[in-house]
Amino acid sequence: MRAWLMRLVALMRRRRFDAELSEEISTHLDFATAEHIAVGLSPEAARRKARLAFGGTIQAQEAYRDREGWPAIEHLIQDVAYAIRVLSKRPVLLVTTTLSIAFGVGINVAAYSAMRTILFQPGMSADAPEQLFRLTPGLSYPNYVDVRAMDAFQGLAAMQSSTLTYRHGDTTTTIGARVVSDNFFEVLGLHAQYGRTFGTFDGPRTIKDDLAIVISHAFWLRLGGDQTVIGRTVYLNGWPYVIVGVLPRDAYTMVFPLVAPSAYVQLGSRVNRALDSRQAAQFDIVGRLRPDMTRAQTAAALLIAARDLERRFPDANASFSRTLSISAFVGLIDRLRSNGGRIVFTLASALYGVVGLVLLVACANVAGLLLARAAERAREVSIRIALGATRARLAQQFLAESFVIATVGCAAGALSWLAVMTVVPKTSFMSNAGIDLIPLPLSLLQCGLLVVVVTLACGIGPALTVRQLAPGLPHRGSIRGRRLRTWSPGQWLVVGQVAIAFVVLAGASSVLFSITRQQFADPGFDVAHTVSIEARWPTTSNGPDFFALRERLARVPGVDAVSSGGLPVGLIGFTRVHKIGAVDDEGWSVEVNRVGPRYLRTLNIQLLRGRDFSDDDLRGGPDGVVPIIVGDTLARRYFGSIDVIDQQLMLARDEENGTRARRLQIVGVSRDSRIQVFGGDPVPILFFPAVSSTFAVRLSGDPAATYRDLERTISTLEPGAALTVMTMAGRLSRVLLPIRIAAIVLGILGAIGLGLAMTGLYGVVSYAANRRRVEIGVRIALGATWAKIMRLILREAITSVGIGSAIGGLFSVLLIRAIWPLLGGQQNTTTPLALSAVFVLTVIVGLAAALRPALSAAAADPIVVLHEN
Amino acid sequence: MSRDTADVWHGTLDLMILKTLDAMGSLHGYSIARRIEQISEGQLSINQGTIYPALLKLRHRGWITTKWGESSTGRRVKFYAITPRGQRQLHDAESEWQRATGIVSKFVKLSKSVP
């Protein structure tokens, strides 16, 4: 132990210790010389004798050093320093390899944190989360109050995800919020970092909880991030609220993984208008177990409560006791038991498997490049072995190189992930959505482990090649003219990489193709002269009357027509309808769009038969029959050639909302919109007469000039309204935005994948070409032409790329076939085009990657090559 | 370390250094080498350079300490001195050495007259 410490000190103060030793030795020699002079020798002879008696000074110093420091560590440091020097002289190699690793590590870290959150996080920041249970399904407010009064739990809290309007200055936007019961923070045991939470007293209470909000750390930072934020008044949903507390940075109350709301408000009529409804099961419920009851006892108590509520309110609580259950927040096992849990687990493991594979592929890439380098350096290494270098030391040098690459790559990967996690929450998209991302910290131990794993994965192969080398002249074995036709593992890796890159690229390009095609297609409604106004009224009022607002808007100069409703397309709001009398069949899934009077005329959608909605339709037809307009796809697909006007449909009973089945009567047929996000046939669509807080306005002039007038008109009627005005074209591209982003991300991933595959190909081809140097030299000497040699080398590369593309193509077709219908499209006509484009790209890039090693192999001078051996 | 065992005298060099320091008090490197040569009456000629790694080893084990000081000629030198732990070790090593040499000398004295 003591010796270890001394060695460690010596290691760090090597220069001083060396100087001291030199001084000691020279003193020693001087003393000896002086003694010899004293007995009569000449100074020269005395010096010589002293040196002879001492022995080799260098040897003494070496022996001393071997004892003094830690030679193994010093060698390691030397090797790493040497590796850094060598690699910095080969910037291309360094950059390609570290980028490979950085990419692999970056997406692994991201996937790891996502998976850890999904699978292993309790989903709530709380004290003793193992005692927390979630009630599924959620409860309505009156049911919650009744269940809470039963005292089956130590505490039972209700919460609801919501968005609130947030006014700052002249503008009003929305923020993500959690509407929570008064005991929410108490049940969770969650404390504020600054200020207080609800239900906690700190001195005289000046602000009542229902006028107070607690904000997230991220929102606090957005408000300035200082102590003065506490006590500040903010306007949410038109009401003034006082900020009383700020939660800690890592506090999360799970909505989605890694996502937290900006503000917590207490539930009440300001933020929720359906508190009285026993049918609206809108609250998520979290309960803490009583210390004197087990989970099973609690479940039994809950069952009694549910039966009681079912008996007292049979209309609202049908089959309540049958469906109500509790599930733990923690515990992978609990979550795996549920169906959804299994699916999430499967998806998460699949994701993790894929990204793990990508990291492996990236490591294999680096290994391939280093192997190629090892082959290039075989001569140098053999000479060094002959000069007495131990193989272990040489292997350590190779490992040091991959250690440097792994360290730089891991650091770059982790840092870029951190950068993404820091930048993303600050984008306007995220702040508009009102959500905060919570990054997961990586521990140093994990980083260290990652570096070790990556180092070994990259370096073990190249390091092992040292073992095969004989001292002196290298590569006697390969001179035998053995044709290396058997495929190396590296080649199979390239095939796999090409296949993976192909699948990702194919997915990206087929989405991009179908989006691009739509941009040039006629959408089927006027996007150039219509704007959409999305309004959120503060809960201080009910919002202005639709008819009055319509009249005001119509009087704005440049406005041609006003109606209610958003885009005529979307990917949400599906429901099922039946033909009358056919209750047993499953019905058809149709998209439902709620629009106001004269909607078709306002958006310039062609009316094929019948009529547009009128003001009277809002009141419903006789006997409660609702007049509807259907798209021509629905008419053709479900009614064939019969005249659909006055035909009736039944709306499937919505069990969850408890609404009654309604009878619908077709009064008009519209031309379908041509916008189909996933290509293929248009989706059957049904228009339902209703007014909403989204307005469609048709303008005769320039839309932008009228924006301010429209906003001002609404604001004079309702000052606290949060308004989003944009052209229908803008709204349309916003609907397509997530898909476009997905396509771009896929494209980037695919391009990086292809880049990785090509670096791998480059490595494998140069390695193979290098190993076949002698064979190629003999061939050239025997008269093979340049073209023949090129063909010989490129053939292998093309075979790898070809097989990889074929496998990738097959998987792409299968995947697209399987996934497209899930996303709402039927068939994608652009797929073959996209696949061929990807194939051509892959082959060209593959050829380009193999070209350089092939050229250098074909340019070899046979005399030089044969002379070397 | 392999060199230690390769040379027979290296095994005993530690013992000699400790014994010298024990007998003479603190000394610098050159005088330790000279004392060993003098005590052996010139029969033992060591490579003087080898005592420095040996001194370092003894210091690592905590058997000797070092201290910079001035020689009789006023030159800055490093003095080595034995520690109490070193003295205990010396005692152990001495008796071990006696035992070992005793056994070996019995073998050496064995005559050819086997009964």
HADDOCK unambig.tbl for C-alpha pairs under 7 A between the chains (distance, minus, plus):
assign (segid A and resid 2 and name CA) (segid B and resid 60 and name CA) 6.72 0.50 0.50
assign (segid A and resid 3 and name CA) (segid B and resid 60 and name CA) 4.67 0.50 0.50
assign (segid A and resid 3 and name CA) (segid B and resid 61 and name CA) 6.39 0.50 0.50
assign (segid A and resid 6 and name CA) (segid B and resid 60 and name CA) 6.82 0.50 0.50
assign (segid A and resid 24 and name CA) (segid B and resid 77 and name CA) 6.81 0.50 0.50
assign (segid A and resid 28 and name CA) (segid B and resid 29 and name CA) 6.85 0.50 0.50
assign (segid A and resid 28 and name CA) (segid B and resid 30 and name CA) 5.08 0.50 0.50
assign (segid A and resid 53 and name CA) (segid B and resid 47 and name CA) 5.86 0.50 0.50
assign (segid A and resid 53 and name CA) (segid B and resid 48 and name CA) 6.00 0.50 0.50
assign (segid A and resid 54 and name CA) (segid B and resid 47 and name CA) 5.24 0.50 0.50
assign (segid A and resid 54 and name CA) (segid B and resid 48 and name CA) 4.24 0.50 0.50
assign (segid A and resid 54 and name CA) (segid B and resid 49 and name CA) 4.81 0.50 0.50
assign (segid A and resid 55 and name CA) (segid B and resid 47 and name CA) 5.20 0.50 0.50
assign (segid A and resid 55 and name CA) (segid B and resid 48 and name CA) 6.50 0.50 0.50
assign (segid A and resid 55 and name CA) (segid B and resid 49 and name CA) 5.75 0.50 0.50
assign (segid A and resid 57 and name CA) (segid B and resid 49 and name CA) 6.61 0.50 0.50
assign (segid A and resid 60 and name CA) (segid B and resid 49 and name CA) 5.36 0.50 0.50
assign (segid A and resid 60 and name CA) (segid B and resid 50 and name CA) 6.01 0.50 0.50
assign (segid A and resid 63 and name CA) (segid B and resid 53 and name CA) 6.06 0.50 0.50
assign (segid A and resid 64 and name CA) (segid B and resid 52 and name CA) 6.67 0.50 0.50
assign (segid A and resid 64 and name CA) (segid B and resid 53 and name CA) 4.44 0.50 0.50
assign (segid A and resid 67 and name CA) (segid B and resid 53 and name CA) 6.78 0.50 0.50
assign (segid A and resid 67 and name CA) (segid B and resid 57 and name CA) 6.98 0.50 0.50
